[in-house]
């Protein structure tokens, strides 16, 4: 069992967890993830490690409650326990002094981009962060990112914060200003990473993406996270999760991501209905 040291919502339906995991904290590097289970009959889900402290023995994950398991996880509070964690998994991010590194992130992808930005800055790069979200309320980790990079730029779909537009629009702004990145890391929803990769391929900027494939065990045994990169089959959990964005078959990966969409939606709906019934039962007890 793994104790939740601290749990707090940082945006609508987005929760930050500080987890007691000393053995993972000692080994974790930028770009790596964990597999976790909420309870002994629950599914395993992959979540990137946003931060850690080896001396204090904790790791930080940030979770958006989109599916049944992530929604269940986000009902837990400080002092609760998780069934198990496995990690750190995946290959650490390759970091070198490229010159100008631009970390582009969408939604909770900012939590994944944060440790890469930290590592990139430590390697001597000029680091620019481009954070995108649907609206200002869904922007996360902006202040944490601003503490470690040279510049943060924001875009929102509705124009409620930063530039009205997409992260690709902000990247074009940088280029129009005469700033050509030497390396780009893009992390977020699949369509966002595909759009960034298409844009940068045309202008010749190396681009690395972190793929969020379906995973079951996270150790390369099940094959559920297969993707095609450069015409070859890879297992995202052990060969990645980061790959050359210009080589990824995003269409195939997108189709694979939708394989269990109906089952996922039904499971999520069932869980939410049970939560509503639970809340109503508790309210009735209080009234009595």
N, C-alpha and C positions, 0 to 999 in steps of 0.2 A: 504494500500500500504506500502511496506517495501523498504526502500532506500538501495541501494548498496553503501556503504561507499568507498570501494576499490575493484577493479577487475583487476587481472593480470594473464597471462598465466605463469605457472611454469614448464611446460613440453609440448611437442607437444600434442595439443588437450586436455590439462588438465589445468583448470583454478581455481584459488583461489578467493573466494569472502568473503569480510567482510561485513556482513549485519547488519543493525540497527534493533535490536530486544531485547530491554531491558527486557521485561517480560520473554523471553526464557532464556536469559543470566543469570538471577538471579536464575533460578531453574535447569538448565541443569547439568547433571552429566555424568561421563564417560560412553560411550556405548549407549547413547540415540541419537535419530534422530529427524528430522523434516519432515513434508510433505509440499511441496511447489507447487505453480502454478505460471507459468510465466505470464499468462494473464487470463482473466475471462472465456475463452472458452478452456483453456488448461487442460491437464490431471494433476493429482497429482502424484508426484514422491517422494520416500523416500530418504533422504540423511543424513548420519551421521554427527553430529556436531564434528568438529575436534578440536575446541578451542572456548573459550568465555572469555569475560571480563564483570563481573557484574557491576563494577563501571562505565565503559564507555558505557555499554549497547549494546555490539555487540557480534555476533557469527561468527565463521569462518566455511565455508564449502568448500570442494574441489571436483570439478566436472569434470568427463571425458565425452566428448561429443560422446557417443556411439549410442544413440538413438535420435529420433526427438526432444523430450523435452529437454534433456541434451544438444544437439547441439544448440537448440534455446537459452537456458540459457547462453551458452558460447559466444553468440554474444552480450550479454549485457555488458555495460561498467560502470565505476565509475559514480555515479550520476543518473543512471537509477533506476527503481523501479520494484519490483516483486508484483504480484497481492496479494498473501497471503502466510503466513507461519502458520503452526500449530505445536506446540511442547512445551516442549520436550516430546517425545513419547518413548514408550518401557521401559523395566526395566533397571535400571542402572546396570553396570557391578558389579558383586560380587567381592570385593577386600578384601584380607587378607594378612597377612605376611606368605607366603608359604615358603620362603627361596630364591630360584632362580626361577625367572619368565622369560620365554622366549616369546617375542612377535614376531610372524612370520607374515609377511605381503607381499602381492603381489599386484603390481600396485597401484591404489588409495586406496587400503586397508590400506596402511601405514597411511593415514590421519585418519582412524578409529582406528588404533592401537595406535596412538600417545597419546590420552587422557588416555587410559588404562595403557600405560607405565608410564605416569606421576603419575597416581593414585597408581600404583603398587610400584613405587619408594617411594612415600610419606608414604606408609604403611610399609616401611622398607625392601622391597625385594631387592635382587641383580637382576637388570633387564638387560637382553641381548636382543637386537633387531636384527632380521634377516629380511632384506629387499630384495625382489626379483622383477625382472622386465625383460622384453624381451631384453632390451639393456640399456646402460648407460643413454641415453636421457630420458628414462621413469622412472628413479628413482626419487622419490619425497620425500620431508621432511626429507632427510638424516641429514642435519645440525640441524634441529629442534629436531630430535630424539636424536642426539648425545649430545645435551645440557642437556638432562634429564635422560639418561640411563647410565649404566656402560660401555657398549660396543655395537658397531654396526658392523654387518657383512653383506656384500653385495653378492648377486649372480645375474648373468645375463645369460639368455639363450644362448647368443652369445659370452660370455666371454669378452665383452667390458669393464666391470668393475667388480671388486671383483672376486669371484670364478666363474669359468665357470661351470654352472650347475643350479640346482634348490634349493629352500629353504630347501627341504628335505635332500639334499646333505650336506648343511651347518650344519643342525641339527645333522647329522651323524658325521660330523667333531667334533662338540662339545662333543658328547658322546664318540668318540674315544680318545679325549683329557682328558677324565675323568670327564667331566662336565655333570652331569645328572640333568636336570631341575626338579623342584618340581611341576611346573605348566606351561602349554603352552597355549597361546592364538593365534589362527590362523585366520587371516582375509584376504580375497582376493577372487579371482575367485573360483567358486564351485569345479572344479577339483583339484585346489591347496589345498583347505581345506580338501577335501576327502583324498588326498594323505597323508597329514600330519596326519590326524586322523588314517588312516590305519597303518602308520609307528609307531605312538606313542602307539597305542593299543597293538601292538606286544611286546613292551618293557615296558608297564605298566606305562606310564606317563599321568596323567590327562590332558585332552585337552578340551578347550572351543573354539567354533567357533561362528562367527557372520553370521547368514544366510541372504542372500540378496534375499528374496522371492518377487514375484510379489505382490504389494500392491495397493489398491484403495483408502481406507479411512484412514488406519493406526490406527484405533481405535477398531478393532475387530468385526465390524458389517458386513463386506462384505464376509469374509471367503476366499478371494482370496489368502491369504498368508499361507494356510494350509500346514503343513509339518508333517511327522511322525517321532517322537523321542521316542525311547524306546518302540516302538510298539503302541504308543498312538498318536492321532491327536492333534496338537498344532496350535495356531495361532501365527505366528512369531511376529506380531506387538505388541501384548499385553503379550504374554507368553515369549517373547524373547526381542531382536533378538538373544541373545546368549544362546547356548545350549551345552550340553555334546557332543563333536564331535564323541565319540565312540558309541553314541546312535542314531545318525541321519541317516535316510534313504536317502543317497545322490542320489542314482539312481532315486528314485521317485521324489525328489525335482528337479533334473536335467531335467526330462521329463516335469514337470510342468512349468519350466522356459522356455521351448521351445514351449509352447502352442500357443503363439501369435507371433512366430518368423517371419512368412511370413508377417503379418500385420505390425509388427514393422519395418521390412526392407523396405516395400513399403512406409510407412509414412516417414521414415528417408530419403529415396531417393527423395521423392516428396519435402520435405523441402529443401534439398540441391540444387535441381534444381531451386527452387524459389529464393534461396539465390544467385545463379549464375546469374539469370536474373536480380535480384535487383542490383547487383554489376555492371553488364554491363550497365544497365539503368543510374546508377549514373555516370559511366565513360563517357557515351555519353553526359550527361548534362554538365559535366566539359569541354568536348571538344568543345561544342557549346559556 
